[in-house]
Amino acid sequence: MPVFEYTARNAASGQIMKGTLDVPSRDDVLKHIKQQKMIVVNVREQPKQISFSLGKKGIRTRDIVIFTRQFATMINSGLPLVQSLDILARQTENPSLAEVTKQVVFDVESGHTLADAFSKHPKAFTELYVNMVAAGEAGGILDTILLRLATFLEKSDALIRKVKGAMVYPGVIMSVAAIAVAVLLIFVIPTFQKMFASVGMELPLPTRIVIAMSDFLINYWWALIAIIIAAIYAVRSYYKTPNGRKQIDQMLLNAPVLGDLLRKSAVSRFTRTLGTLISSGVSILDGLEITAKTAGNRVIHDAVMESRNSIAGGETIAGPLEKSKVFPPMVISMIAVGEQTGGLDEMLSKIADFYDEEVDVAVSALLSLMEPMMIVILGVIVGGMVVAMYLPIFDMMNAVQ
């Protein structure tokens, strides 16, 4: 049975009353309001609550970008806010986003601000998104803020895809290597083992090791799976702890090649996020807090929060960032100059543009290094197993001669 939300005015006192009713139809709601001697202001069916994950099966970042750009265009053209949202709800191809937009329309019609309505859907509209919309509403520049948001989301999504794309190649190679090794150990090695057993000769150490690995995989595969699952669970559980996450994130930042890529992408995300927030009218303290939450790395998060505390104490942003030893000296110097000249938002945007290009270079360097490295690793593992199984055959040939 549908749930209806209504807004009505008390006929005697003029007081506005809001409530919900679980009834079969809208007419039943109107009947109830009249029985209570109230005047109908608004009646609407409550949208069904949905469950989705941003970037997975529900609402993607690309959907939000298109939504934001279309919204900005309609607001800039002079269309009323509610009418613009209603059009977006009808024309979006994503059913989850359409349902969320309908809920936003209902909340705005009920008297909520647009930012408050968006804040009820954190999986679709992030805290950064909500704060920028709030700043746009307060300053009367909502269309400009929405265009900035769309540009920011596009560049952030492109950055994330670059980093993820760099991880695909080594992941595929390692998966192929694991399958090849498993096939050799399960199907090929036992054939050689039977042949050697029939001869009854003493096997070299490398051959015995490979045969032992084959026996273990065939007879105790369940234990191997259990060990892998337990290890993954242990690492994930440790990562959920504050100290564990900080240590693992620090290790990733210090890793050769990969750490350089992660560091540059983190600097780009930090500077672009903070620059966009400041230029949109969000206070520096709120901007730093939001930026810390979206950093994606505990070490970066702590450094940014220390900068926030420094600002709150009347000091500069650059000092704590320099102490963290996460941000390159050039970034620290440019931020310090931006603070002194009052053009921090422009300086942060320039840094972000520069590091976007640096991420491209880092991704290319990582891929160019990974390709030969993975080929060598795959060759050593598979080739080593093949050589180990042929060593006894070479010994037999030498014995015959």
PADOKOL-577109 format. One record per residue (C-alpha): residue in one letter; residue number from 0; x, y, z. Coordinates in steps of 0.5 Angstrom, whole numbers, plus 2048, in hexadecimal, padded with zeros to 3 digits. Last residue first. Example, Ala and Ser with C-alpha at 12.3 -4.5 7.8 and 13.67 -1.06 7.14 Angstrom:
<pts>
+-----+-----+-----+-----+-----+
! res !   n !   x !   y !   z !
+-----+-----+-----+-----+-----+
!   s !   1 ! 81B ! 7FE ! 80E !
!   a !   0 ! 819 ! 7F7 ! 810 !
+-----+-----+-----+-----+-----+
</pts>
This chain:
<pts>
+-----+-----+-----+-----+-----+
! res !   n !   x !   y !   z !
+-----+-----+-----+-----+-----+
!   q ! 400 ! 897 ! 7AB ! 7D4 !
!   v ! 399 ! 891 ! 7A8 ! 7D8 !
!   a ! 398 ! 893 ! 7AB ! 7DE !
!   n ! 397 ! 893 ! 7B2 ! 7DA !
!   m ! 396 ! 88D ! 7B1 ! 7D7 !
!   m ! 395 ! 88A ! 7AF ! 7DE !
!   d ! 394 ! 88C ! 7B5 ! 7E1 !
!   f ! 393 ! 889 ! 7BA ! 7DC !
!   i ! 392 ! 883 ! 7B6 ! 7DD !
!   p ! 391 ! 883 ! 7B8 ! 7E4 !
!   l ! 390 ! 885 ! 7BF ! 7E3 !
!   y ! 389 ! 87E ! 7C0 ! 7DE !
!   m ! 388 ! 879 ! 7C1 ! 7E4 !
!   a ! 387 ! 87D ! 7C6 ! 7E7 !
!   v ! 386 ! 87E ! 7CA ! 7E0 !
!   v ! 385 ! 877 ! 7CA ! 7DF !
!   m ! 384 ! 876 ! 7CD ! 7E6 !
!   g ! 383 ! 87B ! 7D2 ! 7E5 !
!   g ! 382 ! 878 ! 7D4 ! 7DE !
!   v ! 381 ! 871 ! 7D5 ! 7E1 !
!   i ! 380 ! 874 ! 7D9 ! 7E7 !
!   v ! 379 ! 87A ! 7DD ! 7E3 !
!   g ! 378 ! 876 ! 7DE ! 7DD !
!   l ! 377 ! 870 ! 7E1 ! 7E1 !
!   i ! 376 ! 874 ! 7E5 ! 7E5 !
!   v ! 375 ! 878 ! 7E8 ! 7DF !
!   i ! 374 ! 872 ! 7E9 ! 7DB !
!   m ! 373 ! 86F ! 7ED ! 7E1 !
!   m ! 372 ! 875 ! 7F1 ! 7E1 !
!   p ! 371 ! 876 ! 7F3 ! 7DA !
!   e ! 370 ! 86F ! 7F5 ! 7DA !
!   m ! 369 ! 86F ! 7F9 ! 7E1 !
!   l ! 368 ! 874 ! 7FE ! 7DF !
!   s ! 367 ! 871 ! 801 ! 7D9 !
!   l ! 366 ! 86A ! 800 ! 7DD !
!   l ! 365 ! 86D ! 804 ! 7E3 !
!   a ! 364 ! 870 ! 809 ! 7DF !
!   s ! 363 ! 86A ! 80B ! 7DB !
!   v ! 362 ! 866 ! 80B ! 7E1 !
!   a ! 361 ! 86B ! 810 ! 7E4 !
!   v ! 360 ! 86B ! 814 ! 7DE !
!   d ! 359 ! 863 ! 815 ! 7DE !
!   v ! 358 ! 863 ! 816 ! 7E5 !
!   e ! 357 ! 868 ! 81C ! 7E4 !
!   e ! 356 ! 863 ! 81F ! 7DF !
!   d ! 355 ! 85E ! 81F ! 7E4 !
!   y ! 354 ! 863 ! 822 ! 7E9 !
!   f ! 353 ! 864 ! 828 ! 7E5 !
!   d ! 352 ! 85C ! 829 ! 7E4 !
!   a ! 351 ! 85C ! 828 ! 7EC !
!   i ! 350 ! 861 ! 82D ! 7ED !
!   k ! 349 ! 85E ! 832 ! 7E9 !
!   s ! 348 ! 857 ! 831 ! 7ED !
!   l ! 347 ! 85B ! 832 ! 7F3 !
!   m ! 346 ! 85E ! 839 ! 7F1 !
!   e ! 345 ! 857 ! 83B ! 7EF !
!   d ! 344 ! 854 ! 839 ! 7F5 !
!   l ! 343 ! 85A ! 83C ! 7FA !
!   g ! 342 ! 859 ! 843 ! 7F6 !
!   g ! 341 ! 85A ! 847 ! 7FD !
!   t ! 340 ! 861 ! 849 ! 7FB !
!   q ! 339 ! 864 ! 846 ! 801 !
!   e ! 338 ! 860 ! 840 ! 801 !
!   g ! 337 ! 861 ! 83F ! 7FA !
!   v ! 336 ! 869 ! 840 ! 7FB !
!   a ! 335 ! 868 ! 83A ! 801 !
!   i ! 334 ! 864 ! 836 ! 7FC !
!   m ! 333 ! 86A ! 836 ! 7F7 !
!   s ! 332 ! 86F ! 835 ! 7FC !
!   i ! 331 ! 86C ! 82F ! 7FF !
!   v ! 330 ! 86A ! 82C ! 7F8 !
!   m ! 329 ! 872 ! 82D ! 7F5 !
!   p ! 328 ! 874 ! 82A ! 7FC !
!   p ! 327 ! 871 ! 823 ! 7FA !
!   f ! 326 ! 86B ! 821 ! 7FF !
!   v ! 325 ! 86B ! 81B ! 803 !
!   k ! 324 ! 871 ! 81E ! 808 !
!   s ! 323 ! 86C ! 81F ! 80D !
!   k ! 322 ! 870 ! 825 ! 810 !
!   e ! 321 ! 86F ! 829 ! 809 !
!   l ! 320 ! 867 ! 828 ! 80A !
!   p ! 319 ! 867 ! 82A ! 811 !
!   g ! 318 ! 86B ! 831 ! 80F !
!   a ! 317 ! 867 ! 832 ! 808 !
!   i ! 316 ! 860 ! 833 ! 80B !
!   t ! 315 ! 862 ! 839 ! 80F !
!   e ! 314 ! 861 ! 83B ! 816 !
!   g ! 313 ! 85B ! 83F ! 81A !
!   g ! 312 ! 85A ! 839 ! 81E !
!   a ! 311 ! 854 ! 837 ! 81A !
!   i ! 310 ! 859 ! 837 ! 814 !
!   s ! 309 ! 85D ! 832 ! 818 !
!   n ! 308 ! 858 ! 82D ! 81A !
!   r ! 307 ! 856 ! 82D ! 812 !
!   s ! 306 ! 85D ! 82C ! 810 !
!   e ! 305 ! 85D ! 826 ! 815 !
!   m ! 304 ! 857 ! 823 ! 812 !
!   v ! 303 ! 85A ! 824 ! 80B !
!   a ! 302 ! 860 ! 820 ! 80E !
!   d ! 301 ! 85C ! 81A ! 811 !
!   h ! 300 ! 858 ! 819 ! 80B !
!   i ! 299 ! 85E ! 819 ! 807 !
!   v ! 298 ! 860 ! 813 ! 80B !
!   r ! 297 ! 85A ! 810 ! 80B !
!   n ! 296 ! 859 ! 810 ! 804 !
!   g ! 295 ! 852 ! 810 ! 800 !
!   a ! 294 ! 853 ! 818 ! 800 !
!   t ! 293 ! 84B ! 819 ! 800 !
!   k ! 292 ! 84B ! 81A ! 808 !
!   a ! 291 ! 851 ! 81E ! 808 !
!   t ! 290 ! 84E ! 823 ! 803 !
!   i ! 289 ! 847 ! 824 ! 806 !
!   e ! 288 ! 84B ! 826 ! 80D !
!   l ! 287 ! 850 ! 82A ! 809 !
!   g ! 286 ! 84A ! 82E ! 805 !
!   d ! 285 ! 846 ! 82F ! 80C !
!   l ! 284 ! 84C ! 832 ! 80F !
!   i ! 283 ! 84D ! 836 ! 808 !
!   s ! 282 ! 846 ! 839 ! 808 !
!   v ! 281 ! 842 ! 836 ! 802 !
!   g ! 280 ! 841 ! 83C ! 7FD !
!   s ! 279 ! 841 ! 838 ! 7F6 !
!   s ! 278 ! 849 ! 83A ! 7F5 !
!   i ! 277 ! 84A ! 837 ! 7FC !
!   l ! 276 ! 847 ! 831 ! 7FA !
!   t ! 275 ! 84A ! 830 ! 7F3 !
!   g ! 274 ! 851 ! 831 ! 7F6 !
!   l ! 273 ! 850 ! 82C ! 7FC !
!   t ! 272 ! 84E ! 827 ! 7F7 !
!   r ! 271 ! 853 ! 828 ! 7F2 !
!   t ! 270 ! 859 ! 829 ! 7F6 !
!   f ! 269 ! 857 ! 822 ! 7FA !
!   r ! 268 ! 855 ! 81E ! 7F4 !
!   s ! 267 ! 85C ! 820 ! 7F0 !
!   v ! 266 ! 860 ! 81F ! 7F7 !
!   a ! 265 ! 85D ! 818 ! 7F8 !
!   s ! 264 ! 85E ! 816 ! 7F0 !
!   k ! 263 ! 865 ! 819 ! 7F1 !
!   r ! 262 ! 866 ! 814 ! 7F7 !
!   l ! 261 ! 863 ! 80E ! 7F4 !
!   l ! 260 ! 867 ! 80E ! 7EE !
!   d ! 259 ! 86E ! 80F ! 7F2 !
!   g ! 258 ! 86C ! 80A ! 7F7 !
!   l ! 257 ! 86B ! 805 ! 7F1 !
!   v ! 256 ! 872 ! 807 ! 7EE !
!   p ! 255 ! 875 ! 804 ! 7F4 !
!   a ! 254 ! 870 ! 803 ! 7FA !
!   n ! 253 ! 871 ! 809 ! 800 !
!   l ! 252 ! 86A ! 80B ! 7FE !
!   l ! 251 ! 867 ! 804 ! 7FF !
!   m ! 250 ! 86B ! 803 ! 805 !
!   q ! 249 ! 868 ! 809 ! 808 !
!   d ! 248 ! 861 ! 807 ! 806 !
!   i ! 247 ! 862 ! 800 ! 80A !
!   q ! 246 ! 865 ! 804 ! 810 !
!   k ! 245 ! 85F ! 809 ! 810 !
!   r ! 244 ! 85A ! 804 ! 80F !
!   g ! 243 ! 85D ! 7FF ! 815 !
!   n ! 242 ! 85D ! 805 ! 81A !
!   p ! 241 ! 856 ! 807 ! 819 !
!   t ! 240 ! 853 ! 800 ! 818 !
!   k ! 239 ! 84F ! 7FE ! 812 !
!   y ! 238 ! 856 ! 7FC ! 80F !
!   y ! 237 ! 857 ! 7F7 ! 814 !
!   s ! 236 ! 850 ! 7F4 ! 812 !
!   r ! 235 ! 852 ! 7F4 ! 80B !
!   v ! 234 ! 859 ! 7F1 ! 80C !
!   a ! 233 ! 856 ! 7EB ! 810 !
!   y ! 232 ! 850 ! 7EA ! 80C !
!   i ! 231 ! 855 ! 7E9 ! 806 !
!   a ! 230 ! 859 ! 7E5 ! 80A !
!   a ! 229 ! 854 ! 7E0 ! 80C !
!   i ! 228 ! 851 ! 7E0 ! 805 !
!   i ! 227 ! 858 ! 7DE ! 802 !
!   i ! 226 ! 859 ! 7D9 ! 808 !
!   a ! 225 ! 852 ! 7D6 ! 807 !
!   i ! 224 ! 853 ! 7D5 ! 7FF !
!   l ! 223 ! 85A ! 7D2 ! 801 !
!   a ! 222 ! 857 ! 7CD ! 806 !
!   w ! 221 ! 851 ! 7CB ! 801 !
!   w ! 220 ! 857 ! 7C9 ! 7FB !
!   y ! 219 ! 85A ! 7C4 ! 800 !
!   n ! 218 ! 85A ! 7BE ! 7FC !
!   i ! 217 ! 85C ! 7C1 ! 7F5 !
!   l ! 216 ! 85F ! 7C7 ! 7F7 !
!   f ! 215 ! 863 ! 7C4 ! 7FC !
!   d ! 214 ! 865 ! 7BE ! 7F8 !
!   s ! 213 ! 867 ! 7C3 ! 7F2 !
!   m ! 212 ! 86B ! 7C7 ! 7F7 !
!   a ! 211 ! 86F ! 7C1 ! 7F9 !
!   i ! 210 ! 870 ! 7BF ! 7F2 !
!   v ! 209 ! 873 ! 7C6 ! 7F1 !
!   i ! 208 ! 878 ! 7C5 ! 7F7 !
!   r ! 207 ! 87A ! 7BE ! 7F5 !
!   t ! 206 ! 87C ! 7C1 ! 7EE !
!   p ! 205 ! 880 ! 7C7 ! 7F1 !
!   l ! 204 ! 884 ! 7C2 ! 7F6 !
!   p ! 203 ! 886 ! 7BD ! 7F1 !
!   l ! 202 ! 882 ! 7B6 ! 7F0 !
!   e ! 201 ! 885 ! 7AF ! 7F2 !
!   m ! 200 ! 883 ! 7AA ! 7ED !
!   g ! 199 ! 87E ! 7A5 ! 7EE !
!   v ! 198 ! 87C ! 7A5 ! 7E7 !
!   s ! 197 ! 875 ! 7A3 ! 7E8 !
!   a ! 196 ! 874 ! 7A9 ! 7ED !
!   f ! 195 ! 878 ! 7AE ! 7E7 !
!   m ! 194 ! 872 ! 7AC ! 7E2 !
!   k ! 193 ! 86D ! 7AD ! 7E8 !
!   q ! 192 ! 86F ! 7B4 ! 7EA !
!   f ! 191 ! 870 ! 7B6 ! 7E3 !
!   t ! 190 ! 869 ! 7B5 ! 7E2 !
!   p ! 189 ! 867 ! 7B8 ! 7E8 !
!   i ! 188 ! 86B ! 7BF ! 7E6 !
!   v ! 187 ! 866 ! 7C0 ! 7E0 !
!   f ! 186 ! 85F ! 7C0 ! 7E3 !
!   i ! 185 ! 85F ! 7C3 ! 7E9 !
!   l ! 184 ! 865 ! 7C7 ! 7EA !
!   l ! 183 ! 866 ! 7C9 ! 7E3 !
!   v ! 182 ! 85F ! 7CB ! 7E3 !
!   a ! 181 ! 85F ! 7CF ! 7E9 !
!   v ! 180 ! 866 ! 7D2 ! 7E7 !
!   a ! 179 ! 862 ! 7D5 ! 7E0 !
!   i ! 178 ! 85C ! 7D7 ! 7E4 !
!   a ! 177 ! 861 ! 7DB ! 7E9 !
!   a ! 176 ! 865 ! 7DE ! 7E3 !
!   v ! 175 ! 85E ! 7E0 ! 7E0 !
!   s ! 174 ! 85C ! 7E4 ! 7E6 !
!   m ! 173 ! 863 ! 7E7 ! 7E7 !
!   i ! 172 ! 862 ! 7EA ! 7E0 !
!   v ! 171 ! 85B ! 7EC ! 7E0 !
!   g ! 170 ! 85D ! 7F0 ! 7E7 !
!   p ! 169 ! 863 ! 7F3 ! 7E4 !
!   y ! 168 ! 85F ! 7F6 ! 7DE !
!   v ! 167 ! 859 ! 7F8 ! 7E2 !
!   m ! 166 ! 85D ! 7FC ! 7E8 !
!   a ! 165 ! 85E ! 802 ! 7E3 !
!   g ! 164 ! 857 ! 802 ! 7E1 !
!   k ! 163 ! 855 ! 804 ! 7E8 !
!   v ! 162 ! 85A ! 80A ! 7E9 !
!   k ! 161 ! 857 ! 80C ! 7E2 !
!   r ! 160 ! 850 ! 80B ! 7E4 !
!   i ! 159 ! 851 ! 80F ! 7EA !
!   l ! 158 ! 854 ! 815 ! 7E7 !
!   a ! 157 ! 84E ! 815 ! 7E1 !
!   d ! 156 ! 849 ! 815 ! 7E7 !
!   s ! 155 ! 84C ! 81B ! 7EA !
!   k ! 154 ! 84C ! 81F ! 7E4 !
!   e ! 153 ! 845 ! 81D ! 7E2 !
!   l ! 152 ! 843 ! 81F ! 7E9 !
!   f ! 151 ! 847 ! 825 ! 7EA !
!   t ! 150 ! 844 ! 827 ! 7E3 !
!   a ! 149 ! 83D ! 826 ! 7E5 !
!   l ! 148 ! 83E ! 829 ! 7EC !
!   r ! 147 ! 840 ! 82F ! 7E9 !
!   l ! 146 ! 83A ! 82F ! 7E4 !
!   l ! 145 ! 836 ! 82E ! 7EA !
!   i ! 144 ! 839 ! 834 ! 7EE !
!   t ! 143 ! 838 ! 839 ! 7E8 !
!   d ! 142 ! 830 ! 837 ! 7E8 !
!   l ! 141 ! 830 ! 838 ! 7EF !
!   i ! 140 ! 832 ! 83F ! 7EF !
!   g ! 139 ! 82D ! 842 ! 7F4 !
!   g ! 138 ! 833 ! 842 ! 7F9 !
!   a ! 137 ! 82F ! 83E ! 7FF !
!   e ! 136 ! 82C ! 839 ! 7FA !
!   g ! 135 ! 833 ! 839 ! 7F7 !
!   a ! 134 ! 836 ! 837 ! 7FD !
!   a ! 133 ! 831 ! 832 ! 7FF !
!   v ! 132 ! 832 ! 82F ! 7F8 !
!   m ! 131 ! 83A ! 82F ! 7FA !
!   n ! 130 ! 839 ! 82C ! 801 !
!   v ! 129 ! 834 ! 826 ! 7FE !
!   y ! 128 ! 839 ! 824 ! 7F8 !
!   l ! 127 ! 83F ! 824 ! 7FD !
!   e ! 126 ! 83B ! 820 ! 802 !
!   t ! 125 ! 839 ! 81B ! 7FC !
!   f ! 124 ! 833 ! 81B ! 7F8 !
!   a ! 123 ! 831 ! 814 ! 7F6 !
!   k ! 122 ! 833 ! 80F ! 7FC !
!   p ! 121 ! 831 ! 815 ! 801 !
!   h ! 120 ! 82A ! 816 ! 7FF !
!   k ! 119 ! 827 ! 81A ! 804 !
!   s ! 118 ! 82C ! 81F ! 803 !
!   f ! 117 ! 829 ! 821 ! 7FC !
!   a ! 116 ! 822 ! 823 ! 800 !
!   d ! 115 ! 826 ! 827 ! 805 !
!   a ! 114 ! 82A ! 82A ! 7FF !
!   l ! 113 ! 824 ! 82C ! 7FB !
!   t ! 112 ! 821 ! 830 ! 801 !
!   h ! 111 ! 81B ! 82C ! 804 !
!   g ! 110 ! 814 ! 82F ! 804 !
!   s ! 109 ! 810 ! 829 ! 802 !
!   e ! 108 ! 811 ! 82B ! 7FA !
!   v ! 107 ! 818 ! 82A ! 7FB !
!   d ! 106 ! 817 ! 823 ! 7FF !
!   f ! 105 ! 812 ! 821 ! 7FA !
!   v ! 104 ! 817 ! 823 ! 7F4 !
!   v ! 103 ! 81D ! 81F ! 7F8 !
!   q ! 102 ! 819 ! 819 ! 7F8 !
!   k ! 101 ! 817 ! 819 ! 7F1 !
!   t ! 100 ! 81F ! 81A ! 7F0 !
!   v !  99 ! 821 ! 814 ! 7F4 !
!   e !  98 ! 81C ! 810 ! 7F0 !
!   a !  97 ! 81E ! 812 ! 7E9 !
!   l !  96 ! 826 ! 811 ! 7EB !
!   s !  95 ! 824 ! 80A ! 7ED !
!   p !  94 ! 820 ! 809 ! 7E6 !
!   n !  93 ! 826 ! 80B ! 7E2 !
!   e !  92 ! 824 ! 80E ! 7DB !
!   t !  91 ! 822 ! 815 ! 7DE !
!   q !  90 ! 81D ! 818 ! 7DA !
!   r !  89 ! 817 ! 818 ! 7DF !
!   a !  88 ! 81B ! 81A ! 7E6 !
!   l !  87 ! 81F ! 81F ! 7E2 !
!   i !  86 ! 819 ! 823 ! 7E0 !
!   d !  85 ! 816 ! 823 ! 7E7 !
!   l !  84 ! 81D ! 825 ! 7E9 !
!   s !  83 ! 81C ! 82B ! 7E4 !
!   q !  82 ! 815 ! 82D ! 7E6 !
!   v !  81 ! 817 ! 82D ! 7ED !
!   l !  80 ! 81C ! 832 ! 7EC !
!   p !  79 ! 818 ! 836 ! 7E8 !
!   l !  78 ! 81B ! 837 ! 7E1 !
!   g !  77 ! 81F ! 83D ! 7DF !
!   s !  76 ! 824 ! 83B ! 7DA !
!   n !  75 ! 82A ! 83A ! 7DF !
!   i !  74 ! 826 ! 836 ! 7E4 !
!   m !  73 ! 824 ! 831 ! 7DD !
!   t !  72 ! 82C ! 831 ! 7DB !
!   a !  71 ! 82E ! 830 ! 7E3 !
!   f !  70 ! 829 ! 82A ! 7E3 !
!   q !  69 ! 82B ! 827 ! 7DD !
!   r !  68 ! 833 ! 827 ! 7DF !
!   t !  67 ! 831 ! 824 ! 7E6 !
!   f !  66 ! 82D ! 81F ! 7E3 !
!   i !  65 ! 832 ! 81D ! 7DE !
!   v !  64 ! 838 ! 81D ! 7E3 !
!   i !  63 ! 834 ! 819 ! 7E8 !
!   d !  62 ! 832 ! 814 ! 7E3 !
!   r !  61 ! 83A ! 813 ! 7E1 !
!   t !  60 ! 83B ! 812 ! 7E9 !
!   r !  59 ! 837 ! 80C ! 7E8 !
!   i !  58 ! 831 ! 80B ! 7EC !
!   g !  57 ! 82F ! 804 ! 7ED !
!   k !  56 ! 833 ! 7FE ! 7EB !
!   k !  55 ! 839 ! 800 ! 7EE !
!   g !  54 ! 83C ! 807 ! 7ED !
!   l !  53 ! 837 ! 80A ! 7F3 !
!   s !  52 ! 834 ! 804 ! 7F6 !
!   f !  51 ! 82D ! 803 ! 7F6 !
!   s !  50 ! 827 ! 802 ! 7FB !
!   i !  49 ! 820 ! 805 ! 7FA !
!   q !  48 ! 81B ! 808 ! 7FE !
!   k !  47 ! 814 ! 809 ! 7FB !
!   p !  46 ! 812 ! 810 ! 7F9 !
!   q !  45 ! 80C ! 812 ! 7FE !
!   e !  44 ! 806 ! 814 ! 7FA !
!   r !  43 ! 804 ! 81B ! 7FA !
!   v !  42 ! 7FF ! 820 ! 7FE !
!   n !  41 ! 800 ! 827 ! 7FE !
!   v !  40 ! 7FD ! 82D ! 801 !
!   v !  39 ! 7F6 ! 82A ! 803 !
!   i !  38 ! 7F2 ! 82E ! 808 !
!   m !  37 ! 7F0 ! 82B ! 80F !
!   k !  36 ! 7EA ! 829 ! 812 !
!   q !  35 ! 7ED ! 822 ! 815 !
!   q !  34 ! 7E7 ! 81F ! 811 !
!   k !  33 ! 7EA ! 823 ! 80B !
!   i !  32 ! 7F1 ! 820 ! 80C !
!   h !  31 ! 7EE ! 819 ! 80C !
!   k !  30 ! 7EA ! 81A ! 806 !
!   l !  29 ! 7F0 ! 81D ! 802 !
!   v !  28 ! 7F4 ! 817 ! 804 !
!   d !  27 ! 7EF ! 812 ! 802 !
!   d !  26 ! 7EF ! 815 ! 7FB !
!   r !  25 ! 7F6 ! 814 ! 7FA !
!   s !  24 ! 7F5 ! 80D ! 7FA !
!   p !  23 ! 7F6 ! 806 ! 7FE !
!   v !  22 ! 7F8 ! 809 ! 805 !
!   d !  21 ! 7FF ! 809 ! 809 !
!   l !  20 ! 7FE ! 811 ! 80B !
!   t !  19 ! 804 ! 815 ! 80D !
!   g !  18 ! 804 ! 81C ! 810 !
!   k !  17 ! 805 ! 824 ! 810 !
!   m !  16 ! 801 ! 829 ! 813 !
!   i !  15 ! 802 ! 831 ! 812 !
!   q !  14 ! 7FE ! 835 ! 817 !
!   g !  13 ! 7F9 ! 83A ! 814 !
!   s !  12 ! 7F6 ! 83A ! 81B !
!   a !  11 ! 7EE ! 838 ! 819 !
!   a !  10 ! 7EF ! 835 ! 812 !
!   n !   9 ! 7F5 ! 831 ! 814 !
!   r !   8 ! 7FA ! 831 ! 80E !
!   a !   7 ! 7FC ! 82A ! 80B !
!   t !   6 ! 802 ! 827 ! 808 !
!   y !   5 ! 802 ! 81F ! 806 !
!   e !   4 ! 806 ! 819 ! 805 !
!   f !   3 ! 803 ! 813 ! 802 !
!   v !   2 ! 805 ! 80C ! 803 !
!   p !   1 ! 803 ! 807 ! 7FE !
!   m !   0 ! 800 ! 800 ! 800 !
+-----+-----+-----+-----+-----+
</pts>
